[in-house]
């Protein structure tokens, strides 16, 4: 599949790393990419249900572009949120809805995680797409 440039860059970066520990370190570095959702805005409505950690995601449509804010109590989860925010921020709703979580599989990110963290990423991905769908109806 042909991915947008920002996603392809992430895929290339992770594919160059052979050591699992290094992948996790890089993943945690992506936590800096998140536009952080302040703790006072954490609500039951933006809680990622089914995530092993406490994680929250807020999605807005501004001038026909998707913008995501997020936060988590675990650096790895926030790193996953950072990767997801790179994938969606500034994109059109249509582009976000056509995106699949396969980019994280292709990069090998999900292989480095426990099954519950991997499922958490998919849950966050689905939550973003659901919010985008709700916002354009």
Secondary structure, 3 states (H helix, E strand, C coil): CCCCHHHHHHHHHHHCCCCHHHHHHHHHHHHHHCCECCHHHCCCCCECCCCCCCEEEEEEEECCEEEEEEEECCHHHHHHHHHHHHHHCCCCHHHHHHCCCHHHHHHCCHHHCCHHHHHHHHHHHHHHHHHHHHHHC
